[in-house]
Amino acid sequence: MSEFWDALRRHRQALLLLLSSLLIPMLTDLVTSWLSLSAPPSQLLRMIGFGLALALGLGALYVALCRHRPPTLVPQEEQPPRFAGLIVLVGPGRGDALQQSAVPAM
């Protein structure tokens, strides 16, 4: 099942384009037909409920596909321990390297 979700995540832009290209014309057609027929209240509530359910479903699909976990190249148990430290980049600069401001910081 994970391969399925990974494939959907990789192609989520195309999937969203396809869904939106199908959904927008369908919703506009639904609204125009509703306005032309002036549906009774029960049918109107049913159409609104269907539209809300569809929007919530698409929103949940979008949230599920956008959750992206960075790939782990090295398993957690094989990673070296982390230590606090300071990384200083010292270039040739001007003058002697020992006279630069990096020396007191080290």
C-alpha positions in Angstrom: 0.0 0.0 0.0 2.9 2.3 0.6 4.0 2.0 -3.0 0.6 3.2 -4.1 0.7 6.3 -1.8 4.3 7.0 -2.9 3.3 6.9 -6.6 0.4 9.3 -5.9 2.7 11.6 -4.0 5.2 11.7 -7.0 2.4 12.5 -9.4 0.2 14.7 -7.2 0.4 17.7 -9.4 -0.9 15.8 -12.4 -3.6 14.2 -10.2 -4.7 17.6 -8.9 -4.8 19.0 -12.4 -6.9 16.1 -13.6 -9.3 16.3 -10.7 -9.7 20.0 -11.0 -10.3 19.8 -14.7 -13.1 17.3 -14.1 -14.4 18.9 -10.9 -14.8 22.5 -12.0 -16.9 21.8 -15.1 -19.0 19.3 -13.2 -19.7 21.9 -10.4 -20.6 24.7 -12.8 -22.9 22.4 -14.7 -24.5 21.3 -11.4 -25.1 24.9 -10.3 -26.5 26.0 -13.7 -28.8 23.1 -13.9 -30.0 23.8 -10.3 -30.6 27.4 -11.1 -32.5 26.5 -14.3 -34.7 24.0 -12.6 -35.1 25.7 -9.2 -35.1 22.4 -7.4 -37.3 21.6 -4.4 -35.6 22.1 -1.0 -34.9 18.4 -0.4 -33.0 18.0 -3.7 -31.2 21.2 -3.1 -30.0 20.0 0.3 -28.9 16.7 -1.3 -26.8 18.5 -3.9 -25.2 20.8 -1.3 -24.4 17.7 0.8 -22.9 15.9 -2.1 -20.8 19.0 -3.0 -19.5 19.4 0.5 -18.7 15.7 0.8 -16.8 15.8 -2.5 -14.9 18.9 -1.4 -14.0 17.3 2.0 -12.9 14.1 0.2 -10.7 16.0 -2.2 -9.2 18.1 0.6 -8.4 15.0 2.6 -6.8 13.4 -0.4 -4.7 16.6 -1.0 -3.6 16.6 2.7 -2.7 12.9 2.6 -0.6 13.3 -0.6 1.2 16.4 0.6 2.5 14.8 3.7 6.1 14.2 2.6 8.6 12.3 4.6 12.2 12.9 3.7 14.0 9.7 2.6 16.4 8.2 5.2 19.6 7.2 3.5 21.1 5.6 6.6 18.9 3.7 9.2 18.5 5.4 12.5 20.4 2.7 14.4 23.4 3.1 12.1 23.7 6.9 12.2 26.5 8.3 14.3 25.7 10.2 17.5 25.2 13.9 17.3 27.4 16.3 19.3 27.2 20.0 19.8 29.9 21.8 17.9 31.1 24.8 15.9 31.9 24.8 12.3 34.1 27.7 11.2 35.0 28.4 7.6 38.3 30.2 7.4 39.6 31.4 4.1 42.9 33.1 3.1 41.4 36.5 3.8 43.6 39.5 4.5 46.7 39.0 6.5 47.6 36.1 8.7 44.9 33.4 9.4 45.7 33.6 13.1 44.8 37.2 13.2 41.2 36.6 12.0 38.1 36.7 14.2 37.7 32.9 13.9 40.6 32.2 16.2 38.9 33.6 19.4 35.7 31.8 18.4 37.5 28.5 18.3 
